[in-house]
Amino acid sequence: MRRVFIIRKDLHLKPGKLAAMVGHCCEAYWTNLLKASLIKDNEFMTLPAKEQYGNGKIGPALYKHPLLFKLSEEAFNAGKDTFTTLAENSRKTVTVTTEIPKDVWNDYVNGIFTKTICECRNKNQLTKAENLAKEQNLVEGLDYGFINDKCLTDLTPENEDGTTTIGIWFKPLPDEIAQAISKKFPLYRDHETV
C-alpha cells in the first residue's frame, strides 16, 4: 500500500509551507474517515456553517468530507450560522468507531507507511491527476481529495472562495494503482535541485 500526494510546483512554496501542506494531505484521508463515522452515530454535534475566506468573503464552511460540506452549504444558504450533524458525544470527548478497509489496516497501518510525494507544474495538471483517479474508480472526498489553502499567510487566492488549490491527496492504495497515478508525475524536488 502507498499514499500518493501531488503538490503544485508553480506556487514556489517555502519549506515550512510545503511541509504543512503535505501534513494536511496526510491527515485528510483519516479525518474524513473519522467525520464519516460521526455522521453515522445517534447523538448530535453542532458545527459552524460558515467561515471567512482568504479574500475576506464569508461563505459555507469548507469541510473536506462531502456530506459535511453539503450540510454546511445547505445551512449557510438557509442563513444559519451552524448546523447539527450526528456525533456520539458533543461535550468533552467524542468516541469514534470507524471502519478501515482490511487491506489498508493490514498493509498500511500495520505496514511501513509508504508515501510518494510528486510534483505537478500547475493547477491544470491537478485535473490530470483527478482524471487518473476517476479512471481507477476512486471517489473524491473518500479516496482522494484536493487541499486548498485559505491564503492567510503566503499565497494569493486563486479560487472564487478565496482559497488556492495546493495539491491532491490519495488514500492508501494498492501499489499498482498508486503507481498508475504517480508514474505520470515526477518526484517532488527542491527548487534549487536540477
C-alpha positions as CSV (number, residue, x, y, z in Angstrom):
1,M,0.0,0.0,0.0
2,R,1.2,3.5,-0.8
3,R,-0.1,7.0,-0.3
4,V,0.4,9.5,-3.2
5,F,0.5,13.3,-2.8
6,I,0.8,15.6,-5.8
7,I,1.9,19.2,-5.0
8,R,1.9,22.2,-7.3
9,K,5.4,23.4,-8.2
10,D,4.4,26.8,-9.7
11,L,3.5,28.1,-6.2
12,H,7.1,28.0,-5.1
13,L,6.1,27.0,-1.6
14,K,8.6,27.8,1.2
15,P,9.8,24.6,3.0
16,G,7.6,25.2,6.1
17,K,4.5,25.8,4.0
18,L,5.3,22.7,1.9
19,A,5.6,20.6,5.0
20,A,2.4,22.0,6.4
21,M,0.5,21.3,3.1
22,V,1.8,17.7,2.9
23,G,0.8,17.3,6.6
24,H,-2.7,18.4,5.6
25,C,-2.7,15.9,2.8
26,C,-1.7,13.1,5.2
27,E,-4.4,14.0,7.7
28,A,-7.2,14.4,5.1
29,Y,-8.0,10.8,4.5
30,W,-8.0,9.8,8.2
31,T,-10.1,12.8,9.3
32,N,-12.6,12.2,6.6
33,L,-13.0,8.6,7.8
34,L,-13.5,9.8,11.4
35,K,-16.0,12.5,10.4
36,A,-17.9,10.0,8.3
37,S,-18.2,7.8,11.5
38,L,-19.6,10.8,13.5
39,I,-22.3,11.2,10.9
40,K,-23.4,7.6,11.5
41,D,-23.9,7.8,15.2
42,N,-27.1,8.7,17.1
43,E,-26.3,11.8,19.1
44,F,-25.8,15.3,17.8
45,M,-22.9,17.7,17.3
46,T,-23.1,21.3,16.2
47,L,-20.6,22.6,13.7
48,P,-20.0,26.0,12.1
49,A,-21.9,26.5,8.8
50,K,-19.8,29.5,7.6
51,E,-16.3,30.8,7.6
52,Q,-14.3,33.7,6.3
53,Y,-12.1,33.0,3.2
54,G,-8.7,34.5,2.4
55,N,-10.3,37.2,0.2
56,G,-12.5,38.4,3.1
57,K,-15.7,36.8,1.7
58,I,-18.0,34.8,4.0
59,G,-19.2,31.5,2.7
60,P,-20.1,28.0,3.7
61,A,-17.5,26.2,5.9
62,L,-15.2,24.1,3.6
63,Y,-15.4,20.7,5.2
64,K,-13.4,18.0,3.3
65,H,-16.0,15.3,3.8
66,P,-18.6,15.6,1.0
67,L,-21.6,15.1,3.4
68,L,-20.4,17.6,5.9
69,F,-19.7,20.2,3.2
70,K,-23.2,19.6,1.8
71,L,-24.8,20.1,5.2
72,S,-22.7,23.2,5.8
73,E,-23.6,24.6,2.4
74,E,-27.4,24.0,3.0
75,A,-27.3,25.6,6.4
76,F,-25.3,28.6,5.0
77,N,-27.8,29.1,2.1
78,A,-30.6,29.0,4.7
79,G,-28.9,31.8,6.6
80,K,-27.8,29.7,9.6
81,D,-24.5,30.1,11.5
82,T,-24.3,26.4,12.5
83,F,-25.7,23.1,11.5
84,T,-26.2,19.9,13.5
85,T,-24.8,16.6,12.5
86,L,-24.7,13.3,14.3
87,A,-21.9,12.6,16.8
88,E,-21.6,10.3,19.7
89,N,-20.7,12.9,22.3
90,S,-20.7,16.7,21.9
91,R,-19.4,17.6,25.3
92,K,-15.7,17.0,26.3
93,T,-14.9,13.9,24.3
94,V,-16.0,12.2,21.2
95,T,-15.8,8.4,20.8
96,V,-15.5,7.4,17.2
97,T,-15.8,3.9,15.8
98,T,-14.8,3.7,12.2
99,E,-14.3,1.0,9.6
100,I,-11.0,0.8,7.8
101,P,-10.7,-1.4,4.8
102,K,-8.9,-4.6,5.8
103,D,-6.1,-4.2,3.2
104,V,-5.4,-0.7,4.5
105,W,-5.3,-2.0,8.0
106,N,-3.0,-5.0,7.2
107,D,-0.8,-3.4,4.6
108,Y,-0.6,0.2,5.5
109,V,-1.5,0.8,9.2
110,N,0.5,-2.3,10.2
111,G,3.0,-1.7,7.4
112,I,5.6,0.9,6.8
113,F,3.5,4.0,5.8
114,T,5.0,4.3,2.3
115,K,4.4,7.7,0.8
116,T,5.3,9.2,-2.6
117,I,5.3,13.0,-3.0
118,C,5.1,14.0,-6.6
119,E,5.1,17.4,-8.2
120,C,3.0,18.9,-11.0
121,R,3.6,22.1,-13.0
122,N,0.3,23.9,-12.1
123,K,-3.3,23.7,-11.2
124,N,-4.3,22.3,-14.6
125,Q,-2.1,19.3,-14.0
126,L,-4.1,18.5,-10.8
127,T,-7.1,17.9,-13.2
128,K,-5.0,15.3,-14.9
129,A,-4.4,13.6,-11.5
130,E,-8.1,13.8,-10.8
131,N,-8.9,12.1,-14.1
132,L,-6.4,9.4,-13.4
133,A,-8.2,8.8,-10.0
134,K,-11.6,8.6,-11.7
135,E,-10.1,6.1,-14.2
136,Q,-9.2,3.9,-11.2
137,N,-12.9,4.3,-9.9
138,L,-11.7,6.4,-6.9
139,V,-14.3,8.7,-5.2
140,E,-13.5,12.3,-4.4
141,G,-13.7,13.0,-0.7
142,L,-13.3,9.4,0.3
143,D,-10.4,8.0,-1.8
144,Y,-8.8,11.3,-2.9
145,G,-9.3,15.0,-2.4
146,F,-7.8,18.4,-3.0
147,I,-6.0,20.5,-0.5
148,N,-7.0,24.2,-0.5
149,D,-5.0,26.8,1.4
150,K,-7.1,29.6,2.9
151,C,-4.4,32.2,1.8
152,L,-4.0,33.7,5.3
153,T,-0.2,33.8,5.1
154,D,2.0,33.2,1.9
155,L,-0.4,32.7,-1.0
156,T,-2.8,34.8,-3.0
157,P,-6.3,33.5,-3.6
158,E,-6.9,31.8,-7.0
159,N,-10.3,30.2,-6.4
160,E,-13.7,32.1,-6.1
161,D,-13.9,31.1,-2.5
162,G,-10.7,32.9,-1.7
163,T,-8.5,29.7,-1.5
164,T,-5.7,28.4,-3.6
165,T,-5.6,24.7,-4.6
166,I,-2.2,23.4,-3.4
167,G,-2.4,19.7,-4.3
168,I,-4.2,16.4,-4.2
169,W,-4.0,13.5,-1.7
170,F,-4.9,9.9,-2.1
171,K,-5.9,7.3,0.5
172,P,-3.5,4.3,0.9
173,L,-3.7,2.5,-2.4
174,P,-2.5,-0.9,-3.7
175,D,0.9,-0.3,-5.2
176,E,-0.3,-0.9,-8.8
177,I,-3.0,1.7,-8.5
178,A,-0.7,4.2,-6.8
179,Q,1.9,3.7,-9.5
180,A,-0.6,4.1,-12.3
181,I,-1.2,7.6,-10.9
182,S,2.3,8.6,-9.6
183,K,4.2,7.5,-12.7
184,K,2.6,10.4,-14.6
185,F,4.3,12.9,-12.3
186,P,7.9,13.3,-11.3
187,L,9.0,13.1,-7.7
188,Y,8.9,16.5,-5.9
189,R,12.3,18.2,-6.0
190,D,13.7,21.2,-4.2
191,H,13.6,24.4,-6.4
192,E,17.4,24.5,-6.4
193,T,17.8,20.9,-7.3
194,V,18.4,20.5,-11.1
